Structure formats: C-alpha cells, structure tokens
Amino acid sequence: MIYEIAVLPVYTDKIREFRQAFEGVVPLLARAQGYRGHVLAKGIETPDVFNLIVRWRSLEDHTPGFEASEDHEEFMKGLQEYFSEEPTVYHLDGDAFAPSQDEIGDAAA
C-alpha cells in the first residue's frame, strides 16, 4: 500500500466552490483500479492549502495507472480553475504507518 499526498493550493475566495467541485469529481477517483480510499484535509496554519491523501494498492495503480487515464484528465479539469499554484504530489510507503515489532511488543507489555 502506498499513500499519494497531493498539496492543493486553492484561491482563498474559491474554497467553498473547490469543495463542491471536489465532491463532483470524487467518483472518477473512487472507481480507479487500486484505489483504497482518500481524505481531503484543509490546512490549519494554511487554510487555503488542502492535502489530498489517497491510499493506493500500488504506486503503479496511481502512476501510470490513474494519472494516464481519461478519468484523471476529467478529475483535473474539474478542479484546476481553483488552484492558485500548481499542485505538488509525492508518495509515501504505506509500511511507514504500520507499527514496528518493537512498538507492538511495548504495547503488549
């Protein structure tokens, strides 16, 4: 499992519209092969920056999979007018969120 982190800077005066537009394109994301769920969270210190965290079965399911699809093109078309800057995307290994064997042992003690 991997996590895609997309940092989405949104025009301050378009936050409400962005949220509505995002809800409209979620089905395009949700039907992608390897999609395992997502969270869209607004920054506390930076309320005009959203973080989209998507769980994918594998990196290949996201890229080239979803990113090369027509659904991704439509997903981005539905959101791009709300971005104040180009979004940035990076990935995390899902194993980083699993407790280590030491942590499991400590919790059992």
Backbone atoms as SQL, in Angstrom:
CREATE TABLE atoms (id INTEGER PRIMARY KEY, chain TEXT, resi INTEGER, resn TEXT, atom TEXT, x REAL, y REAL, z REAL);
INSERT INTO atoms VALUES
  (1, 'A', 1, 'MET', 'N', 0.852, -1.179, 0.000),
  (2, 'A', 1, 'MET', 'CA', 0.000, 0.000, 0.000),
  (3, 'A', 1, 'MET', 'C', 0.893, 1.237, 0.000),
  (4, 'A', 2, 'ILE', 'N', 0.495, 2.226, -0.792),
  (5, 'A', 2, 'ILE', 'CA', 1.208, 3.493, -0.796),
  (6, 'A', 2, 'ILE', 'C', 0.207, 4.625, -0.581),
  (7, 'A', 3, 'TYR', 'N', 0.727, 5.760, -0.175),
  (8, 'A', 3, 'TYR', 'CA', -0.080, 6.958, 0.009),
  (9, 'A', 3, 'TYR', 'C', 0.400, 8.025, -0.959),
  (10, 'A', 4, 'GLU', 'N', -0.535, 8.565, -1.699),
  (11, 'A', 4, 'GLU', 'CA', -0.261, 9.734, -2.534),
  (12, 'A', 4, 'GLU', 'C', -0.640, 10.950, -1.708),
  (13, 'A', 5, 'ILE', 'N', 0.240, 11.913, -1.626),
  (14, 'A', 5, 'ILE', 'CA', -0.041, 13.172, -0.948),
  (15, 'A', 5, 'ILE', 'C', -0.028, 14.257, -2.013),
  (16, 'A', 6, 'ALA', 'N', -1.176, 14.877, -2.233),
  (17, 'A', 6, 'ALA', 'CA', -1.274, 15.971, -3.189),
  (18, 'A', 6, 'ALA', 'C', -1.535, 17.253, -2.408),
  (19, 'A', 7, 'VAL', 'N', -0.640, 18.207, -2.541),
  (20, 'A', 7, 'VAL', 'CA', -0.766, 19.502, -1.871),
  (21, 'A', 7, 'VAL', 'C', -1.437, 20.445, -2.867),
  (22, 'A', 8, 'LEU', 'N', -2.646, 20.902, -2.494),
  (23, 'A', 8, 'LEU', 'CA', -3.506, 21.649, -3.408),
  (24, 'A', 8, 'LEU', 'C', -3.735, 23.072, -2.909),
  (25, 'A', 9, 'PRO', 'N', -2.983, 24.048, -3.402),
  (26, 'A', 9, 'PRO', 'CA', -3.204, 25.444, -3.009),
  (27, 'A', 9, 'PRO', 'C', -4.428, 25.991, -3.760),
  (28, 'A', 10, 'VAL', 'N', -5.379, 26.527, -3.011),
  (29, 'A', 10, 'VAL', 'CA', -6.656, 26.976, -3.575),
  (30, 'A', 10, 'VAL', 'C', -6.806, 28.478, -3.344),
  (31, 'A', 11, 'TYR', 'N', -7.358, 29.169, -4.340),
  (32, 'A', 11, 'TYR', 'CA', -7.647, 30.594, -4.154),
  (33, 'A', 11, 'TYR', 'C', -8.543, 30.753, -2.931),
  (34, 'A', 12, 'THR', 'N', -8.187, 31.679, -2.051),
  (35, 'A', 12, 'THR', 'CA', -8.909, 31.881, -0.798),
  (36, 'A', 12, 'THR', 'C', -10.391, 32.145, -1.016),
  (37, 'A', 13, 'ASP', 'N', -10.724, 32.897, -2.037),
  (38, 'A', 13, 'ASP', 'CA', -12.129, 33.231, -2.275),
  (39, 'A', 13, 'ASP', 'C', -12.893, 32.138, -3.027),
  (40, 'A', 14, 'LYS', 'N', -12.243, 31.002, -3.285),
  (41, 'A', 14, 'LYS', 'CA', -12.906, 29.915, -4.020),
  (42, 'A', 14, 'LYS', 'C', -12.928, 28.604, -3.243),
  (43, 'A', 15, 'ILE', 'N', -12.665, 28.659, -1.944),
  (44, 'A', 15, 'ILE', 'CA', -12.591, 27.439, -1.139),
  (45, 'A', 15, 'ILE', 'C', -13.913, 26.679, -1.147),
  (46, 'A', 16, 'ARG', 'N', -15.013, 27.361, -0.939),
  (47, 'A', 16, 'ARG', 'CA', -16.313, 26.684, -0.917),
  (48, 'A', 16, 'ARG', 'C', -16.607, 26.012, -2.259),
  (49, 'A', 17, 'GLU', 'N', -16.355, 26.733, -3.355),
  (50, 'A', 17, 'GLU', 'CA', -16.583, 26.181, -4.686),
  (51, 'A', 17, 'GLU', 'C', -15.660, 24.996, -4.962),
  (52, 'A', 18, 'PHE', 'N', -14.415, 25.085, -4.473),
  (53, 'A', 18, 'PHE', 'CA', -13.476, 23.976, -4.635),
  (54, 'A', 18, 'PHE', 'C', -14.014, 22.724, -3.961),
  (55, 'A', 19, 'ARG', 'N', -14.497, 22.861, -2.742),
  (56, 'A', 19, 'ARG', 'CA', -15.034, 21.693, -2.016),
  (57, 'A', 19, 'ARG', 'C', -16.187, 21.063, -2.798),
  (58, 'A', 20, 'GLN', 'N', -17.070, 21.882, -3.338),
  (59, 'A', 20, 'GLN', 'CA', -18.199, 21.371, -4.117),
  (60, 'A', 20, 'GLN', 'C', -17.708, 20.678, -5.386),
  (61, 'A', 21, 'ALA', 'N', -16.754, 21.289, -6.062),
  (62, 'A', 21, 'ALA', 'CA', -16.199, 20.695, -7.278),
  (63, 'A', 21, 'ALA', 'C', -15.508, 19.370, -6.963),
  (64, 'A', 22, 'PHE', 'N', -14.810, 19.322, -5.828),
  (65, 'A', 22, 'PHE', 'CA', -14.125, 18.089, -5.450),
  (66, 'A', 22, 'PHE', 'C', -15.135, 16.959, -5.264),
  (67, 'A', 23, 'GLU', 'N', -16.222, 17.239, -4.578),
  (68, 'A', 23, 'GLU', 'CA', -17.253, 16.203, -4.390),
  (69, 'A', 23, 'GLU', 'C', -17.772, 15.696, -5.726),
  (70, 'A', 24, 'GLY', 'N', -17.827, 16.586, -6.718),
  (71, 'A', 24, 'GLY', 'CA', -18.304, 16.198, -8.033),
  (72, 'A', 24, 'GLY', 'C', -17.361, 15.280, -8.796),
  (73, 'A', 25, 'VAL', 'N', -16.054, 15.358, -8.508),
  (74, 'A', 25, 'VAL', 'CA', -15.086, 14.527, -9.234),
  (75, 'A', 25, 'VAL', 'C', -14.635, 13.293, -8.444),
  (76, 'A', 26, 'VAL', 'N', -15.048, 13.171, -7.205),
  (77, 'A', 26, 'VAL', 'CA', -14.653, 12.019, -6.389),
  (78, 'A', 26, 'VAL', 'C', -14.990, 10.682, -7.063),
  (79, 'A', 27, 'PRO', 'N', -16.153, 10.531, -7.709),
  (80, 'A', 27, 'PRO', 'CA', -16.433, 9.235, -8.348),
  (81, 'A', 27, 'PRO', 'C', -15.384, 8.821, -9.384),
  (82, 'A', 28, 'LEU', 'N', -14.765, 9.774, -10.053),
  (83, 'A', 28, 'LEU', 'CA', -13.714, 9.460, -11.018),
  (84, 'A', 28, 'LEU', 'C', -12.505, 8.837, -10.324),
  (85, 'A', 29, 'LEU', 'N', -12.177, 9.353, -9.159),
  (86, 'A', 29, 'LEU', 'CA', -11.074, 8.821, -8.367),
  (87, 'A', 29, 'LEU', 'C', -11.444, 7.469, -7.767),
  (88, 'A', 30, 'ALA', 'N', -12.628, 7.395, -7.203),
  (89, 'A', 30, 'ALA', 'CA', -13.043, 6.206, -6.452),
  (90, 'A', 30, 'ALA', 'C', -13.158, 4.958, -7.319),
  (91, 'A', 31, 'ARG', 'N', -13.381, 5.121, -8.608),
  (92, 'A', 31, 'ARG', 'CA', -13.511, 3.937, -9.465),
  (93, 'A', 31, 'ARG', 'C', -12.193, 3.495, -10.090),
  (94, 'A', 32, 'ALA', 'N', -11.107, 4.178, -9.759),
  (95, 'A', 32, 'ALA', 'CA', -9.797, 3.820, -10.308),
  (96, 'A', 32, 'ALA', 'C', -9.323, 2.485, -9.760),
  (97, 'A', 33, 'GLN', 'N', -8.657, 1.726, -10.614),
  (98, 'A', 33, 'GLN', 'CA', -8.083, 0.457, -10.183),
  (99, 'A', 33, 'GLN', 'C', -7.057, 0.711, -9.092),
  (100, 'A', 34, 'GLY', 'N', -7.141, -0.027, -8.011),
  (101, 'A', 34, 'GLY', 'CA', -6.181, 0.092, -6.919),
  (102, 'A', 34, 'GLY', 'C', -6.500, 1.151, -5.897),
  (103, 'A', 35, 'TYR', 'N', -7.564, 1.935, -6.113),
  (104, 'A', 35, 'TYR', 'CA', -7.975, 2.968, -5.147),
  (105, 'A', 35, 'TYR', 'C', -8.427, 2.285, -3.865),
  (106, 'A', 36, 'ARG', 'N', -7.977, 2.815, -2.720),
  (107, 'A', 36, 'ARG', 'CA', -8.315, 2.219, -1.418),
  (108, 'A', 36, 'ARG', 'C', -8.878, 3.242, -0.426),
  (109, 'A', 37, 'GLY', 'N', -9.187, 4.452, -0.878),
  (110, 'A', 37, 'GLY', 'CA', -9.759, 5.466, -0.003),
  (111, 'A', 37, 'GLY', 'C', -8.970, 6.758, -0.047),
  (112, 'A', 38, 'HIS', 'N', -9.591, 7.810, 0.480),
  (113, 'A', 38, 'HIS', 'CA', -8.920, 9.109, 0.477),
  (114, 'A', 38, 'HIS', 'C', -9.426, 9.977, 1.625),
  (115, 'A', 39, 'VAL', 'N', -8.664, 11.035, 1.894),
  (116, 'A', 39, 'VAL', 'CA', -9.016, 12.079, 2.845),
  (117, 'A', 39, 'VAL', 'C', -8.639, 13.403, 2.198),
  (118, 'A', 40, 'LEU', 'N', -9.534, 14.374, 2.269),
  (119, 'A', 40, 'LEU', 'CA', -9.221, 15.737, 1.840),
  (120, 'A', 40, 'LEU', 'C', -9.246, 16.593, 3.094),
  (121, 'A', 41, 'ALA', 'N', -8.108, 17.194, 3.431),
  (122, 'A', 41, 'ALA', 'CA', -7.997, 17.957, 4.675),
  (123, 'A', 41, 'ALA', 'C', -7.453, 19.354, 4.396),
  (124, 'A', 42, 'LYS', 'N', -8.110, 20.342, 5.004),
  (125, 'A', 42, 'LYS', 'CA', -7.688, 21.734, 4.885),
  (126, 'A', 42, 'LYS', 'C', -6.624, 22.022, 5.939),
  (127, 'A', 43, 'GLY', 'N', -5.592, 22.765, 5.553),
  (128, 'A', 43, 'GLY', 'CA', -4.536, 23.114, 6.490),
  (129, 'A', 43, 'GLY', 'C', -5.037, 24.006, 7.612),
  (130, 'A', 44, 'ILE', 'N', -4.488, 23.861, 8.783),
  (131, 'A', 44, 'ILE', 'CA', -4.838, 24.711, 9.926),
  (132, 'A', 44, 'ILE', 'C', -4.071, 26.032, 9.830),
  (133, 'A', 45, 'GLU', 'N', -2.760, 25.937, 9.673),
  (134, 'A', 45, 'GLU', 'CA', -1.953, 27.150, 9.546),
  (135, 'A', 45, 'GLU', 'C', -2.131, 27.809, 8.175),
  (136, 'A', 46, 'THR', 'N', -2.475, 27.013, 7.193),
  (137, 'A', 46, 'THR', 'CA', -2.646, 27.498, 5.819),
  (138, 'A', 46, 'THR', 'C', -4.012, 27.023, 5.299),
  (139, 'A', 47, 'PRO', 'N', -5.090, 27.697, 5.681),
  (140, 'A', 47, 'PRO', 'CA', -6.430, 27.220, 5.326),
  (141, 'A', 47, 'PRO', 'C', -6.753, 27.259, 3.836),
  (142, 'A', 48, 'ASP', 'N', -5.895, 27.864, 3.045),
  (143, 'A', 48, 'ASP', 'CA', -6.101, 27.865, 1.593),
  (144, 'A', 48, 'ASP', 'C', -5.305, 26.752, 0.906),
  (145, 'A', 49, 'VAL', 'N', -4.700, 25.878, 1.697),
  (146, 'A', 49, 'VAL', 'CA', -3.969, 24.738, 1.157),
  (147, 'A', 49, 'VAL', 'C', -4.634, 23.461, 1.672),
  (148, 'A', 50, 'PHE', 'N', -5.050, 22.630, 0.728),
  (149, 'A', 50, 'PHE', 'CA', -5.653, 21.343, 1.053),
  (150, 'A', 50, 'PHE', 'C', -4.646, 20.241, 0.797),
  (151, 'A', 51, 'ASN', 'N', -4.755, 19.183, 1.568),
  (152, 'A', 51, 'ASN', 'CA', -3.945, 17.989, 1.351),
  (153, 'A', 51, 'ASN', 'C', -4.899, 16.858, 1.002),
  (154, 'A', 52, 'LEU', 'N', -4.704, 16.300, -0.175),
  (155, 'A', 52, 'LEU', 'CA', -5.463, 15.136, -0.589),
  (156, 'A', 52, 'LEU', 'C', -4.562, 13.934, -0.363),
  (157, 'A', 53, 'ILE', 'N', -5.004, 13.046, 0.492),
  (158, 'A', 53, 'ILE', 'CA', -4.246, 11.840, 0.812),
  (159, 'A', 53, 'ILE', 'C', -5.045, 10.661, 0.264),
  (160, 'A', 54, 'VAL', 'N', -4.446, 9.961, -0.695),
  (161, 'A', 54, 'VAL', 'CA', -5.116, 8.839, -1.348),
  (162, 'A', 54, 'VAL', 'C', -4.320, 7.575, -1.078),
  (163, 'A', 55, 'ARG', 'N', -5.027, 6.543, -0.634),
  (164, 'A', 55, 'ARG', 'CA', -4.400, 5.230, -0.457),
  (165, 'A', 55, 'ARG', 'C', -4.540, 4.454, -1.758),
  (166, 'A', 56, 'TRP', 'N', -3.430, 3.925, -2.224),
  (167, 'A', 56, 'TRP', 'CA', -3.403, 3.107, -3.434),
  (168, 'A', 56, 'TRP', 'C', -2.816, 1.744, -3.110),
  (169, 'A', 57, 'ARG', 'N', -3.279, 0.735, -3.801),
  (170, 'A', 57, 'ARG', 'CA', -2.746, -0.620, -3.619),
  (171, 'A', 57, 'ARG', 'C', -1.264, -0.649, -3.992),
  (172, 'A', 58, 'SER', 'N', -0.903, 0.075, -5.073),
  (173, 'A', 58, 'SER', 'CA', 0.495, 0.113, -5.513),
  (174, 'A', 58, 'SER', 'C', 0.776, 1.453, -6.185),
  (175, 'A', 59, 'LEU', 'N', 2.032, 1.794, -6.308),
  (176, 'A', 59, 'LEU', 'CA', 2.427, 3.017, -6.994),
  (177, 'A', 59, 'LEU', 'C', 1.972, 2.966, -8.454),
  (178, 'A', 60, 'GLU', 'N', 2.054, 1.795, -9.066),
  (179, 'A', 60, 'GLU', 'CA', 1.658, 1.635, -10.461),
  (180, 'A', 60, 'GLU', 'C', 0.164, 1.899, -10.663),
  (181, 'A', 61, 'ASP', 'N', -0.653, 1.635, -9.657),
  (182, 'A', 61, 'ASP', 'CA', -2.083, 1.938, -9.773),
  (183, 'A', 61, 'ASP', 'C', -2.310, 3.444, -9.875),
  (184, 'A', 62, 'HIS', 'N', -1.465, 4.215, -9.183),
  (185, 'A', 62, 'HIS', 'CA', -1.609, 5.672, -9.269),
  (186, 'A', 62, 'HIS', 'C', -0.907, 6.214, -10.506),
  (187, 'A', 63, 'THR', 'N', 0.374, 5.876, -10.615),
  (188, 'A', 63, 'THR', 'CA', 1.138, 6.358, -11.763),
  (189, 'A', 63, 'THR', 'C', 1.961, 5.208, -12.325),
  (190, 'A', 64, 'PRO', 'N', 1.703, 4.811, -13.498),
  (191, 'A', 64, 'PRO', 'CA', 0.979, 5.498, -14.563),
  (192, 'A', 64, 'PRO', 'C', -0.528, 5.254, -14.588),
  (193, 'A', 65, 'GLY', 'N', -1.033, 4.295, -13.829),
  (194, 'A', 65, 'GLY', 'CA', -2.446, 3.918, -13.869),
  (195, 'A', 65, 'GLY', 'C', -3.441, 5.062, -13.959),
  (196, 'A', 66, 'PHE', 'N', -3.838, 5.610, -12.825),
  (197, 'A', 66, 'PHE', 'CA', -4.853, 6.663, -12.800),
  (198, 'A', 66, 'PHE', 'C', -4.373, 7.926, -13.514),
  (199, 'A', 67, 'GLU', 'N', -3.130, 8.311, -13.308),
  (200, 'A', 67, 'GLU', 'CA', -2.634, 9.556, -13.901),
  (201, 'A', 67, 'GLU', 'C', -2.664, 9.549, -15.429),
  (202, 'A', 68, 'ALA', 'N', -2.585, 8.384, -16.044),
  (203, 'A', 68, 'ALA', 'CA', -2.596, 8.292, -17.504),
  (204, 'A', 68, 'ALA', 'C', -4.012, 8.097, -18.069),
  (205, 'A', 69, 'SER', 'N', -5.006, 8.083, -17.198),
  (206, 'A', 69, 'SER', 'CA', -6.372, 7.768, -17.634),
  (207, 'A', 69, 'SER', 'C', -7.177, 9.009, -18.012),
  (208, 'A', 70, 'GLU', 'N', -8.239, 8.779, -18.777),
  (209, 'A', 70, 'GLU', 'CA', -9.178, 9.854, -19.101),
  (210, 'A', 70, 'GLU', 'C', -9.885, 10.344, -17.833),
  (211, 'A', 71, 'ASP', 'N', -10.128, 9.430, -16.880),
  (212, 'A', 71, 'ASP', 'CA', -10.759, 9.845, -15.619),
  (213, 'A', 71, 'ASP', 'C', -9.891, 10.868, -14.894),
  (214, 'A', 72, 'HIS', 'N', -8.577, 10.686, -14.913),
  (215, 'A', 72, 'HIS', 'CA', -7.691, 11.652, -14.261),
  (216, 'A', 72, 'HIS', 'C', -7.752, 13.001, -14.976),
  (217, 'A', 73, 'GLU', 'N', -7.797, 12.958, -16.286),
  (218, 'A', 73, 'GLU', 'CA', -7.897, 14.195, -17.057),
  (219, 'A', 73, 'GLU', 'C', -9.178, 14.957, -16.686),
  (220, 'A', 74, 'GLU', 'N', -10.281, 14.251, -16.580),
  (221, 'A', 74, 'GLU', 'CA', -11.545, 14.883, -16.191),
  (222, 'A', 74, 'GLU', 'C', -11.506, 15.352, -14.741),
  (223, 'A', 75, 'PHE', 'N', -10.879, 14.563, -13.871),
  (224, 'A', 75, 'PHE', 'CA', -10.709, 14.918, -12.461),
  (225, 'A', 75, 'PHE', 'C', -9.999, 16.265, -12.353),
  (226, 'A', 76, 'MET', 'N', -8.895, 16.411, -13.072),
  (227, 'A', 76, 'MET', 'CA', -8.119, 17.649, -13.013),
  (228, 'A', 76, 'MET', 'C', -8.862, 18.811, -13.669),
  (229, 'A', 77, 'LYS', 'N', -9.552, 18.564, -14.771),
  (230, 'A', 77, 'LYS', 'CA', -10.327, 19.629, -15.422),
  (231, 'A', 77, 'LYS', 'C', -11.372, 20.187, -14.463),
  (232, 'A', 78, 'GLY', 'N', -11.933, 19.333, -13.631),
  (233, 'A', 78, 'GLY', 'CA', -12.955, 19.768, -12.693),
  (234, 'A', 78, 'GLY', 'C', -12.418, 20.605, -11.541),
  (235, 'A', 79, 'LEU', 'N', -11.105, 20.579, -11.333),
  (236, 'A', 79, 'LEU', 'CA', -10.509, 21.270, -10.176),
  (237, 'A', 79, 'LEU', 'C', -9.535, 22.381, -10.530),
  (238, 'A', 80, 'GLN', 'N', -8.932, 22.342, -11.695),
  (239, 'A', 80, 'GLN', 'CA', -7.790, 23.214, -11.984),
  (240, 'A', 80, 'GLN', 'C', -8.085, 24.703, -11.880),
  (241, 'A', 81, 'GLU', 'N', -9.304, 25.128, -12.118),
  (242, 'A', 81, 'GLU', 'CA', -9.596, 26.564, -12.033),
  (243, 'A', 81, 'GLU', 'C', -9.524, 27.103, -10.604),
  (244, 'A', 82, 'TYR', 'N', -9.510, 26.210, -9.621),
  (245, 'A', 82, 'TYR', 'CA', -9.479, 26.632, -8.214),
  (246, 'A', 82, 'TYR', 'C', -8.068, 26.703, -7.648),
  (247, 'A', 83, 'PHE', 'N', -7.079, 26.185, -8.376),
  (248, 'A', 83, 'PHE', 'CA', -5.705, 26.150, -7.880),
  (249, 'A', 83, 'PHE', 'C', -5.012, 27.499, -8.072),
  (250, 'A', 84, 'SER', 'N', -4.465, 28.037, -6.986),
  (251, 'A', 84, 'SER', 'CA', -3.727, 29.293, -7.057),
  (252, 'A', 84, 'SER', 'C', -2.291, 29.067, -7.522),
  (253, 'A', 85, 'GLU', 'N', -1.816, 27.843, -7.395),
  (254, 'A', 85, 'GLU', 'CA', -0.484, 27.431, -7.846),
  (255, 'A', 85, 'GLU', 'C', -0.597, 25.992, -8.328),
  (256, 'A', 86, 'GLU', 'N', 0.436, 25.534, -8.988),
  (257, 'A', 86, 'GLU', 'CA', 0.472, 24.148, -9.441),
  (258, 'A', 86, 'GLU', 'C', 0.533, 23.222, -8.219),
  (259, 'A', 87, 'PRO', 'N', -0.348, 22.217, -8.146),
  (260, 'A', 87, 'PRO', 'CA', -0.273, 21.256, -7.034),
  (261, 'A', 87, 'PRO', 'C', 1.032, 20.462, -7.080),
  (262, 'A', 88, 'THR', 'N', 1.461, 20.020, -5.923),
  (263, 'A', 88, 'THR', 'CA', 2.615, 19.123, -5.850),
  (264, 'A', 88, 'THR', 'C', 2.138, 17.776, -5.333),
  (265, 'A', 89, 'VAL', 'N', 2.780, 16.730, -5.815),
  (266, 'A', 89, 'VAL', 'CA', 2.378, 15.366, -5.453),
  (267, 'A', 89, 'VAL', 'C', 3.628, 14.574, -5.089),
  (268, 'A', 90, 'TYR', 'N', 3.517, 13.805, -4.021),
  (269, 'A', 90, 'TYR', 'CA', 4.576, 12.876, -3.669),
  (270, 'A', 90, 'TYR', 'C', 3.941, 11.640, -3.054),
  (271, 'A', 91, 'HIS', 'N', 4.736, 10.619, -2.839),
  (272, 'A', 91, 'HIS', 'CA', 4.222, 9.333, -2.371),
  (273, 'A', 91, 'HIS', 'C', 4.969, 8.874, -1.125),
  (274, 'A', 92, 'LEU', 'N', 4.245, 8.163, -0.267),
  (275, 'A', 92, 'LEU', 'CA', 4.826, 7.569, 0.936),
  (276, 'A', 92, 'LEU', 'C', 4.572, 6.069, 0.915),
  (277, 'A', 93, 'ASP', 'N', 5.521, 5.336, 1.431),
  (278, 'A', 93, 'ASP', 'CA', 5.362, 3.893, 1.582),
  (279, 'A', 93, 'ASP', 'C', 4.384, 3.638, 2.720),
  (280, 'A', 94, 'GLY', 'N', 3.332, 2.893, 2.466),
  (281, 'A', 94, 'GLY', 'CA', 2.318, 2.612, 3.480),
  (282, 'A', 94, 'GLY', 'C', 2.856, 1.873, 4.686),
  (283, 'A', 95, 'ASP', 'N', 3.971, 1.158, 4.525),
  (284, 'A', 95, 'ASP', 'CA', 4.561, 0.440, 5.653),
  (285, 'A', 95, 'ASP', 'C', 4.999, 1.399, 6.751),
  (286, 'A', 96, 'ALA', 'N', 5.233, 2.655, 6.386),
  (287, 'A', 96, 'ALA', 'CA', 5.662, 3.645, 7.382),
  (288, 'A', 96, 'ALA', 'C', 4.590, 3.874, 8.437),
  (289, 'A', 97, 'PHE', 'N', 3.343, 3.541, 8.126),
  (290, 'A', 97, 'PHE', 'CA', 2.252, 3.773, 9.064),
  (291, 'A', 97, 'PHE', 'C', 1.917, 2.544, 9.897),
  (292, 'A', 98, 'ALA', 'N', 2.565, 1.436, 9.610),
  (293, 'A', 98, 'ALA', 'CA', 2.351, 0.224, 10.392),
  (294, 'A', 98, 'ALA', 'C', 3.264, 0.265, 11.615),
  (295, 'A', 99, 'PRO', 'N', 2.775, -0.182, 12.776),
  (296, 'A', 99, 'PRO', 'CA', 3.647, -0.184, 13.962),
  (297, 'A', 99, 'PRO', 'C', 4.792, -1.171, 13.789),
  (298, 'A', 100, 'SER', 'N', 5.949, -0.795, 14.321),
  (299, 'A', 100, 'SER', 'CA', 7.112, -1.699, 14.266),
  (300, 'A', 100, 'SER', 'C', 6.901, -2.821, 15.274),
  (301, 'A', 101, 'GLN', 'N', 7.682, -3.875, 15.141),
  (302, 'A', 101, 'GLN', 'CA', 7.595, -5.001, 16.076),
  (303, 'A', 101, 'GLN', 'C', 7.917, -4.544, 17.495),
  (304, 'A', 102, 'ASP', 'N', 8.853, -3.568, 17.656),
  (305, 'A', 102, 'ASP', 'CA', 9.178, -3.024, 18.981),
  (306, 'A', 102, 'ASP', 'C', 7.954, -2.340, 19.585),
  (307, 'A', 103, 'GLU', 'N', 7.251, -1.558, 18.777),
  (308, 'A', 103, 'GLU', 'CA', 6.054, -0.860, 19.263),
  (309, 'A', 103, 'GLU', 'C', 4.967, -1.847, 19.649),
  (310, 'A', 104, 'ILE', 'N', 4.828, -2.920, 18.884),
  (311, 'A', 104, 'ILE', 'CA', 3.820, -3.930, 19.203),
  (312, 'A', 104, 'ILE', 'C', 4.173, -4.593, 20.524),
  (313, 'A', 105, 'GLY', 'N', 5.455, -4.911, 20.692),
  (314, 'A', 105, 'GLY', 'CA', 5.913, -5.537, 21.943),
  (315, 'A', 105, 'GLY', 'C', 5.715, -4.634, 23.142),
  (316, 'A', 106, 'ASP', 'N', 6.017, -3.343, 23.007),
  (317, 'A', 106, 'ASP', 'CA', 5.846, -2.370, 24.082),
  (318, 'A', 106, 'ASP', 'C', 4.378, -2.238, 24.462),
  (319, 'A', 107, 'ALA', 'N', 3.488, -2.262, 23.493),
  (320, 'A', 107, 'ALA', 'CA', 2.066, -2.107, 23.759),
  (321, 'A', 107, 'ALA', 'C', 1.511, -3.319, 24.500),
  (322, 'A', 108, 'ALA', 'N', 2.085, -4.487, 24.246),
  (323, 'A', 108, 'ALA', 'CA', 1.594, -5.701, 24.875),
  (324, 'A', 108, 'ALA', 'C', 2.092, -5.815, 26.324),
  (325, 'A', 109, 'ALA', 'N', 3.190, -5.135, 26.627),
  (326, 'A', 109, 'ALA', 'CA', 3.780, -5.257, 27.973),
  (327, 'A', 109, 'ALA', 'C', 3.012, -4.515, 29.028);
